[in-house]
Amino acid sequence: MDNELRIIISGGGTGGHIFPAVSIANAIKAERPDAKILFVGALGRMEMQRVPAAGYEIKGLPVRGLIRPLWSPRNIGVAIDFLKSKHMVKGIIRDFRPMAAVGVGGYASAATLEAAHAMGIPCLIQEQNSYAGVTNKRLAGKAERICVAYDGMERFFPAERIVMTGNPVRQTLLTVRIPKEEAVKEFGLEPGKRTVLIVGGSLGARTLNESVLSNLSLIRQQGMVQFIWQTGKYYSEEIARRLKESYCPPNLKVMDFIGNMNAAYAAADLVISRAGAGSISEFCLLGKPVILVPSPNVAEDHQTKNAMALVNKDAALYVADAEAVKTLIPLAVNTVNSVQELDTLSRNIRRMGRPDAARIIAEEVVALAEEEKTSREQ
């Protein structure tokens, strides 16, 4: 066991954290097939299913997020669970004896990296957003490496520890290419028309959904434009009822969940999306023109900051959440009908892509682990 390179990766809670974490793990294995990787996540969160499905072992912690308002008495229980989780991580570290610990964000990441640092394990954190989260800002002083995806992150972290890497994405987006005509047909749509893809995440986004429902007549009028609309499972029953009352336009393909995002992206001439860091990284790598509608329900309004990092480089369009119901679909129709604007957006957003992000992060992790392994052997 002493000759093995052993690494802990922690984080999760959402696909935006899990996909990068698994991509990093896969990149580590590609560089060092002998490496042993153990994930640490939060019990009851999606990483407890997604990580084993990707072929990795995971340990679960009872850690959970703070409850709003912060002065709520229930946060006493949250604090107790956090301390309990740190104690559990120390036991995991004693058993697994990792040479490095990686935090990608999420409830479990803070407990894991705080425990790892206290036990002398070198740590690396990956900050996906253009505005650093509270957890990563707190962990920055404990991390030997801080991997970031945006310029200007020295305002949050020690400059000498920052490594510009970009955000890892699902590898299938880069390795599985689907012809546009084939992708459009997969959704039962017409190859000769322009296609707008509307995605609000697996659970959906109420504002995006209301924007569509409030503009059904405009959508119905578009003879050469068609729409793929992922409503999210949470809203699917309500939307089905409202569409039955209003008559669903034939050029609107409604789905509660899109399983094949490769095909959805391949079909799309324009994407409408929230501004999560993981999604933005995918759009950059694929060169997809996008209208970003940042969620107002995130910490420190970081999605707006993510969006503006692209908008300021003419790499995306922006619609405020409060204005979306009125302006989003008309803007999408105008944009998708402008070949020149689509080309400009595609060209500029592609310049911001970093296809080697997972590999670069993996190299940093392996270097940390090798240094620690060497020091233990001396």
QUIFEN-V965653 format. One record per helix or strand. SS is the DSSP state (a for helix, b for strand). FROM is the first residue (numbers start at 1). LEN is the number of residues. If there is no record, write none. Layout:
ss:SS from:FROM len:LEN
ss:SS from:FROM len:LEN
This chain:
ss:b from:6 len:5
ss:a from:15 len:17
ss:b from:36 len:7
ss:a from:47 len:7
ss:b from:57 len:5
ss:a from:75 len:22
ss:b from:100 len:4
ss:a from:107 len:12
ss:b from:122 len:6
ss:a from:134 len:9
ss:b from:145 len:4
ss:a from:153 len:3
ss:a from:159 len:3
ss:b from:162 len:3
ss:a from:172 len:4
ss:a from:180 len:7
ss:b from:194 len:6
ss:a from:206 len:8
ss:a from:216 len:5
ss:b from:225 len:6
ss:a from:233 len:14
ss:b from:252 len:4
ss:a from:261 len:7
ss:b from:270 len:4
ss:a from:277 len:10
ss:b from:290 len:3
ss:a from:299 len:13
ss:b from:317 len:2
ss:a from:321 len:16
ss:a from:339 len:12
ss:a from:357 len:21
